[in-house]
Structures are given as structure tokens and as C-alpha cells.
């Protein structure tokens, strides 16, 4: 497959395949990197890193405002100042304005930046070589470099409030140093606090700094007097500290286990612990100035806003933006519009993601597990349902009752979910043999749910009541059921099992209809209901397609080199897309039986899902917590699909889409035009209509209304005739000549000077040129024996304009213009271009000039031209009729089979 042409300095190994192009990534909120919280008056901006890019959120509503472009390496630090965002990328600091790169500041390679701090006009970069480099972010120049002693390994730094030109630097040795960065002098060194310092925070009191240590100690220290004011201790490393600045004297500290501890500074005691505030380490935490609102961000891919408005001072979750904090394992589109994705992950959650609005992403609730966890003193993660192995849904009864069914690892109960309520449902569907449920399905009507157990039993339940309705037992599977599907009209149920069989059951009676043996254990099945094709994946790395009507295997697709993880059909049933542990995603064409697309990714795809509208392919990957969208290029461009030879196009690795979206999918040159990739030797170039005119008759590319309205122009004019006659425009002076046309245009008379230098006021008749552009191009086409320019111009005219031009064809010079027009139409027929347009032009031409043609003499040559045109016209129609008959016979033959 052709790799996308890359710009100079681009970092993608490859970023487009033959059919699918990277579009965007969903579900990314934060990473392990602390976010930047910037106060802008009463508003706030939150900038978070998501690996190779960053996102800017509105601090009040948590709305996504901007997504930065993809960087060559992962971002290691962030800072913000006014409208500028600074991102540390390797040994460079990249400057962005409204997420658009405007400048770079760099130094020697091999040095990585650990943190960035804004200090007036300077930006301080703490580097891993134990140096602090200072850049002027206005001039983009290196201001100075502070080299710290080798016995002092810096971990973080802080600018104390009101301390002019001074910074406080903390170290792994547990000591701190106060530096004047203007004079580059060490002013004071503090004694060791007994453990490595992990965090520094300015308290509301001047001179007082909060110091967080690796052993969980929090020390409030007066740096002016070098006096310890207070000491507190929590469990685990201190990762963040913040102070309330309203009427409550509360300090909040965060830890590695996701808990947030609130301390009452007036009474010097623990006030409250926010258990399980995050599912991972909390790396950022800050109270808004003067407000009881706390912003937290963690390594669990979550950004949360808490408010303390209760009488007891406890927190309440106000808003949040979250995603999977462990990789998703199963994704499926929900509904018919393709705007919603359901995703289950190893983090034991079921989430929905919107492809059009990020704010709609959410986790489906699993009940009041937060209250239960506080009551019994366990983490919320331990009370969640086990990891979802498989799920299915139907939107037919979304508003009536539960419409999602999921099965879980080593669990004999399948659970129902309500998409309408975005919560777990009321029913638990227990397998009648009490074995773990391995497969589930929902009927297309939304009334029934199916479960398949590890012992091979298949059960049907009513989703409204949750009651058991039928068991499919007689002649059933001997091993675990791995897949269940039902047809469109609830007549047949199909199941696949590890016992190497696919079975067809009567939906109502539960009677076994037929069994198809597969050479290897079945791993998954999927049904395209409209076409009646069942795709079966087996452990022999083959995908078999079974016709449900004939119960026969009609296709076998070989090529994957490792276990197949998932498959999905295109909406029209023409393509089958599969993913595998060989890190490839392949597209198979069912009519031809060929593999037509293949690309390799840098992380194994665990699940694939094609949008019901066919515009996007969604994939999840083993090492990523996001969901990746790939645009179907066949929806917006002409693709020449061909059989792909095994692995000929899978040598390069296609980079996964970024959160920045479509800018990565298509290259543009400096003028904003799309860059067309060069055709490689092994590529087959896409054929255009001009390349294949010897093989087929083509239609014009003009809108249908152009030639259809031309045939009915008289009726349209009559219908649009005004009720009152229009007022005549003011008459122009009689001596101003006009050009013929739909809109009157004055003839621009060229300026001529008389011999004595004065401009002549006499209008010369020789200066008038009554020929329109239509007639001029028609004559030029006759002289050059090439009417292509004339036909291009004619196609650009409106129906009224072309009608006027044909009516205005001059009858002088022995009907020369009429003969030229007939010759132009004949050339179009000979080249087999614009067939329907030629018919429309011919219709109008004969209606207008039919009497002239009948009364014309043989000497005019018009009769001979029309005879030649008629001969070519008959040949073209005969060829077209043969094509129609061939197609009809082929369709009749297919129907009879």
C-alpha cells in the first residue's frame, strides 16, 4: 500500500494505508505528567500532557478548547504564560500560541528537561544534567545557566512569593538551596529534612513553604527564619500540596495510592481523607483562589473538579473528564449513526465515547459502590464487576428496558446495562449450569439476551423481566461457547465453540438445525445480518465465511501469522476487517476473496469496530488507553483497490492517530494544497476517466440539474414568470454598444490617439466585436480541430445561458457556426465523453434550428455534417445498449442461481 508522503522533518514512519488513514484518538485526558493550571482573571485554563501532544481545557466547565499538534518525542514538562504554552520535547522547548507552534528554544542534545517554571520574562528549565537553564521567552534566547553542585541533586524548584529574583531548589538529599538568579549566587542552604524532597508549595502566608517528602512527611517551614512551623505525615510519597485560600484553613496533600488527605491547620490535625479520589497517583492538585473548588489530575487518565459546599466540609465531585486508565479490550459502535462507541477495558469499567463531542464521554455507573467502599473500608475498584470479556447491545428498546448485556471473567452471571440511564441494570442473567459465562448476545429486536457458558450451554433470557426463557441443549456444544449471534427476524441462532463446531438453532423451539465442523477451535464469530454472512475465526489463523441460507462455507481467508483478536464487517457487507496478534490489520474483499489492504501498527490491536455509516474504523490496542479512529478514504476519494500480496506492504509501521486529529492524515504544502504522494514502482496508479475512454462510455461531471433543466427550460420560465411585468431599465445612450449575452455588457472601446496626440471621439465600427466567448471558442476549436476548450466552457454555463448561446448561433457564412457546433458534439461522441450532456445539447439544438436544417441546401455542408454525426450517434447508442443487455443478463443469471 502506498505510504503517505511525509514533510521534511516529519516523525511518522507511515501515516496512511491504502484504505484507512489516521484520523484522531479518543479517550485521552491526562498522562503521568503534572498538568499546568493557569489563572486568567476569574477564569482558569488547564493544560495537560497526553504523551506526544497536549490538551487545553476550560477550568470551569472542563470543556476541551484546544489540542496541540503531535510532537516527535513524548512531552516531559509543561508551562503556560498568557496565550503561550511551553512544552519540553527532548532537549527543546517548543512554544505554542493557541496550540499552534510558533517557535523553538533548544540546547545541546542528550539533555532532557524535567520541569518548566515561569519566572517573569524567563522560563526556567530544570534538566536531568543537574543544571537550570534560563530562557527569555520573549526573545527566545538563552539567558543564563545555573550549574548545581554534584552533591546536590535537584528534584523540584519554587519561586517564593515576594522574593525578588530568587528561587528555592529542593534535592534528593533532603536539603534546599536559595539562589538569586540575577546575580547567580547561592544565598542560603537549608539543612536536610531527613528524606528526599518530592514537592514544594507556597502557602498563603508569606515566607512559609510546604515541603513534601518521599516518606510521606509534610513540613511547613519558614524559609526567612529557617524555622519549622508544623510537621504532619501521611501514608506514602507526597505528590502534590495545595492550600485553600477562602475562609477555611485547609491544606490538601496527595499520595501515590490515589487518596487525598485534608488537614485542619488551625487544630493541626487530620480533617478528612478523600479515599480513592483517583485510581492512580495524584500528580496535580490545586485550589482555585478564593473558591472552595479543588482541581486534581492523576495518572489514571482523569481530570476532576471537586467542590466543598456541604455543612460538614466534605467534598463533592462537581465535574470530571475521564478515560480508561488501563487498555480497553473490546470496543463496539452503538446505534445506527456511528457517533457512540462502547468500550470495555481491563480496568473493570464499561465506558461510552462520543466521536463528535468529547464532553459526552463517561463511565457507565456500577451502582453505589462508593458508599459501599466507605462503609466496609475497601477500595472501589475491588467492588466493581470483574473484567468484561464480551458484550453486545441493541438500541431497539433503549428507552424501555436494559439493552446491553456483558459477561465477565470467571463469573457465572451476565449483567445487563441501561444505555438510557448510563448505569448497570437490574438483572443478573445466571447460567443454568452455573458455569462461567463466556459469550453473550442481544437479539436485534432488543427483547432477548443470550448467554453461552464454559460448559457449552446456551440460554435465552427476557431482558425486560430478566427471566429465563429457553435453553439450547439437545445436540449442544461439548466445550465452551465463544460466540453467539441471531438473525434479523429471530428465526435462527448461531453459536461457535471451542469444540470446533458452529451450530444453527431454531430460535423459538431450541431445536438444533445443523452443525458445521471447523478444522480448529473457534475463537469468535460475527454476523452481517443484511447479507446473511457469518464470519468465523479459528485457532488455525483462518477466517471462514459461512452463508447462513445455504449453511456452506463460501470464503476462506488465510494470511494472519498469529492469533486473530477481532473481526468486523463493513456496513455494506463487502469488506471484512480483522486484527491479529501479529500487529497487522487486514481488509478482505468478500466478492473477490482477496486481501485488499494490510498495514502494521506498533502495538497489537485487541479489537476493531467499523462505523455503521462506514466512515471510520475504530481500533483499541494493547499498550494504549485510548481508542483510535481511522478514516475510510473510499468515502471521500477514488481508490483503485487491488489484491495485496502477502506482507508486501506491511514492512513499514503505520503510526497510530494522535488526539490532534485530521491534520496528520493529509499532508499540505505551503499554499494549503494537498500533496499527492508519488507513485512508487510497485503501485498501480489510479485510472481516470480519460485513461479508460476506450473501455467505457463516460458521463459528464456537471450537476444533473444543468442538463435536466435545459430540457425543461421553457416550462421553468413559464412557471417562474412574474405576476407583473418587470419595469424596463433605464435606457442607455444609443451610442453605447453592447455585447450579446444573457446579461448586457458594454463594449470597451480601446483608446486611440490621433496623430496630433488628442483622443478621438469618433466610434469606429471596426472596433466592435459582436462575437461571444461561446462563438469564439467554437471557431477556435474548428481551426485547431480540437473542441475540448469549447466543451469545457459550455459545461460551465447555466441552462439559460447555453440556451441563449445556441439560439444566437449565426446563420451567416453558409451556416458555418451550426456546422461547427455539430462537429463539436460529434467529437464528444467519438471520445465517449459527456454522453448525457451531448444528448441534452442535441435536443435543444434540433428544437431551435430544426426548420433551418430542413430548409438548408446541400451546398451548406450541414446535411453532410449531420449524416456523419448520425452514424456516430447510432454506433454509440448500439454500444451502450449492448452494455445494458450484458448487465441485465448477468443479473438475471445471478438471480436464477
N, C-alpha and C positions, 0 to 999 in steps of 0.2 A: 504494500500500500504506500502511496506517496506520503512522505513526511512533510510537515509544514515548513515552508521557507522561513528561516529564522533571521531576525535582525542581527546586526553586528553587536556583540556583547551579550546576546541573549543567553539564558542559562538553561532553558528547557532542552532536554535531549531530543524530544519529539513531542509535539503537542496537538497533532490531529491525525486521525486514521482515515481510511478510505470512506467510511460511512459516518462515524461518530467523531465529533470534535469536542474538546474540553469546554465546558460552559461555566459552571461555578460549583462551589462546595457549600453544603448546608450543615447546620448544627454546630458550628464553631463559635464559641463565646469568649473563652479565655484560655490561657496556657499556664505553664508553671511560672511565668514571668509576672512580677508585680505590675499592676496597671497604674496608669498615671491619672490622677484626679485633679482637674484644674477648675478653680473657682473663677467665674467671669461675671462679676457683679452678684446678682441674686441667682444666676444660672450656673450650671456646672457641666463640664464635659469630661467624659470618661474615655480614655484611650487604652485599649487592651491589645496585647500581642496574641496572635493565633498561629505562631510558628513563623511562616515565611511572609506574613502580612500582618496588618493591624486594622482594628475597627474602632470607630469613634461613636460613642453613644451619647444621647442626651441624658444628663444626670438626673433629671426629674422624672421623666416618663420611661427612661431606658429604651428609647427608640433608636434604632440604628440610623446614623446620619451619613457616615462615610466608610468606605472600605479602601484601604490602601493597596497599591499595586504589589505584586509578588516580588520578593527580594531573592537574591542569588543564594544566600545562606540564611539560617534562622536568625531572627532578631534576638539580641541579647540584652537590650535595655531600651527604655522609652522615656521621653520627657516631652513636655509641651509648654509653649510660651506664646500667648495671644493666639494668632491664627496658624502658628507654625507647630509642626510635630517633628521631633528629632528621634530617629531610630538608629540604634547601634547595630551595624551589619558587618560582622567580621572586624576588620581594622578601620572601618569607615563610619562616619556619622552622616546619615542621609537626612536631608531637610525636605519636609513636605509642607505645602500650603494647600489646605482643603483636600488632603490625600493625593495631591499631585506633586511629584518630585520636582524640586527647583534647584537644588544644589547638593554637593557632597563635600565633606571635610574628611581628609584621611591622613594617615601617617604610615610608618613602616609596617610591612606585612609581618605576620606571625604574632601580632599582639591582638588580644581580644578585650572588648570593653565589658566591664561587669556592671556598672551603673552610670546613669547620667543625672546631673543635678544642675538646675538653672540657678545662676548666681548673677542677677542683674543682666549686664550685656554679655556675660560669659556663660559658657556651658562647660561644666566640669565632668570629665570622663575618668572614672576610676578603672584602671586597666589591670589585667592579670599579671603584668610585669612589675607590680607594686609602685606604679607611677600614677600621678594625677595630671592629666593633660588638660589644658585650659584653652578653649577656642572662643573667639569673639564671634557670636552667631550673627552679628550684623555684617561684619566684613568677611566672614568665613575664613579667617586666618588664625593660625596657631599663636596664642598669646604667650603662654609660658608652660613649663613642665616642672612639676614638683616630684622629685625622686625621694621616696621614703626609705629609711634605713632597712637593711635586710632583717634586722631583729624585730621589726615592727611590720607585720603582715596585715595590710588594711583590709577590712571587710565591708565597711559602710562609712558614710560621711554625712554631716549635717551642718547647715548654716544656722547657728543660734540667732534667735530674734534679737534685733538691735545691736548685734555685734558686727561693726563695720569691717568689711574686708577679711572676715575671719571664718574659718571652717573648723569643725570638730571631726576628727578622724578616729574611728574605732578599729581595733585589731583583733586577730585571732589569739593574741597573747593576753587579752583581757584588759589592755591598757588603752588610754585615749591620749591624743595629742591635739593641741590647739595651735593652728597655723594662721599667719597673716599672709594671704595670697598676693597682696600688693608688694610687700617687701620680701616675700618668700622666706620668712623667718619663723622658727619654732618658738612660740611664746610660752607654752606650758605643757608639761607631760604629767598625766594623772597616773596614780598607782594602779596596779592590777586589781580587777574586781573578782578574781578567782576563777573565771571561766571565760571562754571566747565570747565576744560581744557580737550579737546577731542583728540587733536593731537599735536605732536611735530615734527618738521622737521629741519634738519641742512641746513642752507643757504650756498651758495658758499663762503661767507665771513666768515672767522674765527671769533668766539665769537658771531656771530649773529644767533639766533634761531627763527624760525617761530612758533608761538603759535596759534592754532586753538581753539576757544571756542564754547560752546554749543549754544550761542545766535547768532552765525554767524560772530563774530568778528575775524579778523586775525591781530595779533600783531607781528611785527618784533622787537626783543628785544636783546640788547647787554648784555649777561649774565656776562661778565667780569666787566663791569662798572655798571650793573643793570640800564640801561638806555633804555627807549622806543624810538625806531627809527621811526616807522611808524605804523599807525593803519588803517585798512580797514575793510569793513563789507559787507557780502553777505546775501542772504536770506537762513535761515535755518542753521542747525548744520554743522560745518566744519568736514568733514570725512576724508579728505586727503589733503596734500600740497606737491608741488614739484616745483623745480626751473630749468629753462633752463640753461645749462652751456656752450652754444655756444656763438655766438656774440650778442644774444638778451637777454636783462634783463627782463625776463618774469617770473612771478610766477603764478602757476595754483592752484586753490583750488576747491575742490569737495564738493557736498552737498547731502542731503538725497533724493532730488527730481530728481536726475539723471543729473543735469546740472553741467557743469564745467566752472568756471569763470577764465579768463585770465587777469592778472593785469600787467600794464606797470609800472615797478618800477622806471624807470627814471623820468617819469612825475607824478608818484603817483596817477594813475587813472585807471579806468576800461578800458581794451583794447577790450575785446570781451567776449561774453557768448556762450558757446557751448550748445545750447538748446537740451534737450533730447539725450544727449550723451549715456545715459543708461536708461532703463525702470525702474530702481530701484536705490537704494542708491549706490553711487560710494564709495567703501571702500578702493580701492588701486589705486594709481596714481604715476607714476614716469617717468621723462625724462631720456632717455639714455644719458650717459656722453658725452658731446661734440657733440651731434646729435639733430636735430630738430624732434625727434621721441618721442612720448608720449605713454606709456602703461597704460591702465586703465582696471579695473575689477570691477564688481558690483554684487549686489545681484540678478540681473536679469539673472543670468546664462550666462554671456557674458564676453569675454575677447577680447579687441580691441586694435589695434595699429594705432595711428594717426601720420600723418606727416605734418609738417608746411613748405611747399615748394612753396606756392603761393606768389605773389608780395605783396598782402595786409596782409600777415601774418596769413591768416585764415587756419584752419585745413582741412585735407582731410583724410577720412577713408582709410587706407592702407590695413589692413588685419583684420580679426575678426574670432573668434570661438564662436558660439552662439548656444543656445538650447532654448527650451520652458522655459519661466520664470513663467508660470502657467501650471497646469497639462493638458496634452493632453486628449481629449475626444473621438477621432476617429482615428484609425490607419488602414492602408491597405497596403499590398505589391503592388509594381508597377512592371510590366514587368514579364517575364517568368523565369528569373534567380534567383529571390529572393534576389537580392543584394540591393534593394532600398525599403525604407519604406516611405510612405506619412503619415503625421500626422497633425491633426488639433487640436488646443487647445483653452482654454478659454482666452488666450492672443491675440485672434483675428488674428492668423497667420496660414499659411499653410507652413509646412516645409518638407524637404526631408532629410532622414538619410540613409547613406550608412552603410551596415553591414560589409564591408570589409576595408573601408578607412575613417577614421574619418575626414580628411581634406575636404571631399566632402559634408559634412553636410552643409545645408544652408536653409535660408528662401526664399520662392518664393516671388518675388517682387510684391508690390501692386501699382506700378507706382511712380510718382514723388511726393509722399506725403511729403517728406522732404522740397521741395521748397514751396509747398502749406502751410505747417505749419509755415514756416518763413514769408511767405507773409501775412498771416492772423493772425499770432500770437497765434496759438493754438498748443497743443501737437500733435505729430504724431499719438499717439495711438487713439486719437479721430477721426482722418481722415481714419483710417483703416476700412475695411469692417467689419460688425458685426460678432460675433462669428459663426463659421461654425458648422452647425448642422449635415450635412451629405455631403459626396462627393463620386464620382465614377470616374473611369478612364479607358482608353483603350490605349494600345501602338500601335495599328494597324496603325493609321495615325499620329503618333507622329511628324514626320518631315514635314507634310503637313499643319496642322492647329491645333487649340486648341483641346486638348484631355482629359481635366479634367473639370468636372462640379461640382460646390458646391452650396449648399443652406445655407442661413444664418438666424439667429434668427430674427423673426418678419420682414422679408424682402420679398417683392413680386418679387424680381429679383434673379434669379440664375446666377452665374458668371462662365465664362469659364476661364481656365488657360492653358498655354502652358508649357508642361514639357521641351520641347526643348529649350525654351528661359528662363525657370525658372522664369516666370513672369505671372501676370494676363493677361487674353486675351482681345480681342477687343469687345466681345459680352456680353450683359446682356440679359438673357432669362426671359422675363417678363411673369408671369402667365396671361392667357387670362381673368381670373375672378378677377385679381388684388388682390387676397388673398395671404397671406404669403406662400412661397414655403416650404413644409415640407419634400419632398423626391426628389431625383434626381437619374438618371442612365445614363449610356453611353452604346450604343449598342456595341456588340463585334466587329463589323466592324469599329467602330470609326467614322461613318458618322453622327450619330444621338444622340441627348441628350433628355432626358425625364425629365419632372418636374411634381410633384404632389402637389396640393395646399391644404390649410387648409379647403377648402370648398368641396374637393373631386374631383376636376377636374384634368385630366391628359392630358398633352400636349407633342407633339413631335416637336423638332426643328432640323434644319440642322446646324451642328457645323461649317461647312465651311463658310456659309453665315450668320448664326445666325437667319435665317428666320423661322417663324412658319410654320409647315407642316401638322399637324394633331392634332385633339382633340378627346379624347376618352370620349364621353359624354353620349350617349344613354345607359340607364341602369347603369349609373355610380354610384360612391360611394356617400353616403349621408353625410359622415363626412371626416375628414382629412385623406389624403393618407400618410402612413408612410413608404411605401416601394415600389420600382419599380424594376423589372428585365426583361430582354428579353432573348430569347433563342439563340442558336448558329447560326441559319440560318435566323434570322429576320422573323419568322412566327408568333410567339406568344409573347404577352406582358403580364406579370403577375403583379398585384398590390394588396397590402394589405392595409386595412384601419381600423380606429377606429370604423367603423360601423359593426365590427365582420364578415367581408367577405373577401374572396380572389377571385379576378376576373381574368378571362382569356380573352384577347382581340386579335382579328386579327391584326397583325402588320400593314398591308397595308391599310385595309378598316376601321379600328377602330371599327369593329363590336364586340359586346360582345359575346363570345363563351360559357362561363359557369361561374357560381358563386358557390363557396363553402362557406358554413356558418361555422363559428368558434364560439364555446360557449362563447368566451370572446373577447374584443377588441384586435386587432393585434398590436403588438409593433414593429416588424421588420420582414423582410423576406430576404432570401438569396437563390440563385440558384446555384447548381452544374451542369454546362451546359453539361458536358460529360455524366453524368449518368441520367440527366433529373429529378433530385430530388430537390424539393422545400421545404426548412425548414421554418416554420412559428412559430414565438414566439408570445405568447398571454399573456394577463394580468392575466390569471388563473395559471401562472407559468408552463405551459406545452409547450413543443416543439413538433410540429406536422410536419411530413414529408409527402409531397404530391408527388405522381408520376405524372409528367406533362403529360405523354402519356394517362394514364387512368383517370386522374383527380380524383383520390381517395387517401384518407389518408392511408398510408401504415405503419406508425410508430407513436407512441406517447411516449414521454419521460417525465416522472414525477420525481421530486426529489428536484428541487430548492425551497428554502423557502422564497425567496424574489424576487423582480423584476429582470428579465433577462436583462442584459445590452447589450450583443452582442453574436453572434454565428459565427462560421466559419467552413467550410468543410476542410478535408484533401484533398490533390490533387487527390488521387485515389477514393474519394467519399466514403470511408469505414467508416471514423470516422466523428463525429460531435462534435466540441468543443464549450462549452458555458461558459459564465461568468455571475455572478449574484451579486446582492447587498448583498447576504448572505456571501460574501467574499470567495466563492468557485469557482473553475474552474473544470468543469466536462467534461469527454470524453465519448461519446456514440458510441457504435458499431452498425452500421445500419444493417448488415446482421443478427445479433443475437437479436438485440433490447435491449441489456444490457448496463448498465453503467460499463465501464471497467477501469476508472481512476477517481480519485477525490482527490483534495488537496485544503487546505485552506491557504490563504495568509493573511498578517496582514493589508492589505489595499485593498479596494474594487477595483476589476478590471473593468474598464469602457469600454474597447474594447479589442478584440482579433483578431489576423490575423495569418493564417498558411501560411508558405512559399510555393510558387508554386512547389518547389522541395521537400517539406515535411521534410526538415531537422531541421527547427526551428519554434517555436511558439513565436509570439511577443505579449506582453500584455502592456497595459497602466493602470495606477492606479490613484485613486482619490487624493492621497496625495503626489504624486511624479511627478516631471517634466521630468523624463526620460522614456525611452522605454526599456522593459526588454525582453531579449531573453532566451528561454528555448530550450535546445537541445532535439530532438526526439531520445530517446535511442533505439528505434526499428530500427533505421538506422544503428547503429554500434554494437548492441549486441542482443542476443537472449532473447526475453521476453516471458514469459508464461502469457498470458492475461486471466483473469477470470472475472466473474461478481463480481462487488463490491457491497456489501450490504450497504444500506443507512447509511452514516456517520460512517461506521466502521473504515475508515481510515482518517477521517477528524478531528480527535481530536487534533492533533498537527498542528502547524502553520509552513508552509514552508517559509523560509527566501527568500526574493527576491534576484535575482542575483546582483552581485556587478560589478563595472566597471573593476575590475581586471580580470574578465573572467574565463576561464575554470578551474583554479586551485581549485575553490570552488566546482566544480561539482563532482570531483572524488578524493577520499582520496588516499594518497600514504603512504606506510610505509617508514622506514628509508633507505631501499635499493632502493626506487623509484618504487616499485611494487605496483600495485593497490590492495587495501584492499577490500576483499569481505565481504559484510555485513553478519552477522549471520542470519540464517533462524529462524524467530520467529514462535511461535506455531501456529498462525493463518495463516501463509503464506503457500502457496503451492509451494514447491521447483520446480525449473525449471528442466524438464526432459531432459536427454541427450540421445544420440543415443543408448548407452549401456543399458539405463533403459527401452527402448521400442523396443528392438530387437525381442521380442516375438510378437509384433503387426505389424511390417512392415519390409520390406527388405531395407537395407540402402546401400548407395553408399560410396565409399571411399572419403577421404578428400584431396587426392592428386590432383594436377592440371590436367586438361583434357589432356593437351599435353603429359603427362607422358605415359598414356596408348594408346592414339591415335597414337603417333609417334612410339610406339613399334610395332604396327600392320603394319606400313608402313616403317619400318626401312631400308629394302633393297632399296626401291625407294629413300629414303632420302640419303643413302650412294652413290647411283649411281649419283644422282643429284649433290651431293657435292664433287664428285671425282675430284681431282685437274687435271689441264691440263697437268702438268708434274709430273712424279712420284717423291715422296719426297726422299730426299737424306737419305741414311741409316745412322743412328747414329753410332758414333764410337763404335766399339765392345768392350764390357767389357772383362776383363780377363776370360778365360774359367773356372777358378776355383771359380768364384763368383756366388753363387746360387741365383736364383731369384724366387719370388713368382708368381704364375699365377694370371692374372688380366688384366684389360684394360690398366693400367699403370704399367710397370715393377717395381718391388720393390725388393731390395736385402734382402736376409735372414740375419738377425742379429744373428750371431753365439755367443752364450753365452761364456764368458771367463771361461776356465777351467785350473786349475793348476795341474801340475804333482806332484808326491809325493815329489820330491826334491824342490818344490816351484817355478819352472820355468814354464812359459806358454807354452802349447803345440801348435805346429804349424800344427798339423795334423787335417784335416777337417773330422769329423765323420758324416757318412750318417744318423745315428740315430738322429742327431740334426736338420736335415731338416724336415720341416713340410709343405708339399705342399698344405694342406687344406686352402681354403679361408675362410673368415668370413661367407660368404654365406653358405658354406657347413657345417661349424662348428655349426652354429645356427640351420641348418636343422637337423643335427644329435641330437643336444641337445633337440630340440623340440620333436623328436621321443622318446627319452629316458624319457622325462618328460610328454609326451602325451599332450603337450601344445605348439602350433606353433605361439603364439602371438608375441614373440620376433623376430622370423624369419620373420613374415609378416611385422612387423614394420620396420625391416632393409631393406627388399625387397622394400618397398614403398619409402625408401629414396634414392634408386639407380636411376641413369639416365636410359633412354631407352636402350642406348648402353650397359651399364653395366649389366643390368638384362638379356639382350640378350646373352651377353658373358657368364654369370654365368650359364644360362640354357644350353647353348651349352657345357659347361665344366663339366656338371654333369657326374661323373664317372659311367662306366658300370660294374665295378667290384662288388664283393660280391653279385652276383646274382641280379644285377640291384637294389641294396638297395637304392641308392640315388634317383632313379626315383620313387620308391615306396613311399619314404618319401615325395617327392615333391607333388605327387598326394594326399597323406594323408593331407598335409598342405592345399591344395586347397579345399579338402572336408570339413575340419574343418571350413573354411571360409563360405562355403555354409550352413553348419549346424547352424552356429551362425548368418547367414544372414548379414554378413558384407562385404563391399567392393565388391559388386556384379559385377560391370563392370570391376574391376581390375582382378578378378578371370577369367572372360571371356577372357581378353587380355592375361594373363599368359597362360591359357589353349591353346589358339590359337598358340602361339609361341612354346609351349612345343610339341604339336602334329606335327607341321611343321618340327621341328628339329629331334624329336625322333620317328616319325611315323613308319619308317622302322624297328627300333629296337622293337617297340611294336608289330608289325605284326609278326616278326620272333621270338619273345620271347617264351620260353617254359612255360608250365603250372606250372613247379616246381618253377619258379622265383617268383610267387605270384603277379606279376604285373597285370596279367589279372584279378585276383580276386579284386585287389585294384581299377582297372578301372571300373569294374562292379558295385562295391559299389558306386563309385563316380558318375557313370551314373544314378543310381537310385536316388541319392540325387539331382542331377542336374535336372532331369525331374520333381521331386516334386517342386523344387524351381521355375522353369520356369512356371509350371502349376499354382502355387500360384500367380506369377507375372501377368500372363495372365488374371487370374480372376479379379485382381485388375484393370487392364486396361479396361476390359469389363465393370466392375461396374461403373468406372468413365465415360466411353463413354455413357453408358445408362443413367446415371444421367444427363449428359449434354444434350443429346437428349430430355429427358423428360422436362428439363427446357426450352429448345428452343420451344418445342411444346406448352408450356403453354403461 
